[in-house]
Amino acid sequence: LFKKARIELENGNVFNITSEGNGDGKPYIQEAGLNGNSYANTYLRYDDIQKGGDLKFKMGEEPNMEWGSSAESVPYSLSKESDK
C-alpha cells in the first residue's frame, strides 16, 4: 500500500517504515529489519516505536513461510493460557 511512511512522534523521535519491492502482486513479507538488524517478529513493541528508528520490509510475490513462523515471533496471547 505504501513505499515509505514517516511517523513523527510526540516525544520528538521519528519512526520510518519502508517497503522495498512493494507493488502489484507483491503482498508478502520476505524479510524485515529494525534499525539495521534482522527482525523476524510479526509485531512491534510500543517502546521500540517510541525510540524512533527504521523498520524496513522486503516484499515479494510468494510468501516466505519461514519469516515470522517461530513461536518467539508471534506476540504473547492470553488466549494461549486457556489451552493449559
BELBELWO-V923784 format. One record per pair of residues at least 12 apart in sequence whose C-alpha atoms are under 6 Angstrom apart, sorted by the first residue. I is the first residue (numbers start at 1). GAP is how many residues later the second one is. If there is no record, write none. Layout:
i:I gap:GAP
i:I gap:GAP
//
This chain:
i:3 gap:15
i:3 gap:16
i:4 gap:13
i:4 gap:14
i:5 gap:12
i:13 gap:39
i:14 gap:38
i:15 gap:37
i:15 gap:38
i:15 gap:39
i:16 gap:38
i:17 gap:37
i:17 gap:38
i:17 gap:39
i:18 gap:38
i:19 gap:37
i:19 gap:38
i:19 gap:39
i:20 gap:38
i:21 gap:38
i:22 gap:37
i:25 gap:36
i:26 gap:33
i:26 gap:34
i:26 gap:35
i:28 gap:31
i:28 gap:32
i:28 gap:35
i:29 gap:29
i:29 gap:30
i:30 gap:28
i:30 gap:29
i:30 gap:34
i:31 gap:26
i:31 gap:27
i:32 gap:24
i:32 gap:25
i:33 gap:22
i:33 gap:23
i:34 gap:20
i:34 gap:21
i:35 gap:18
i:35 gap:19
i:40 gap:27
i:40 gap:28
i:40 gap:33
i:41 gap:27
i:41 gap:32
i:42 gap:26
i:42 gap:31
i:42 gap:32
//
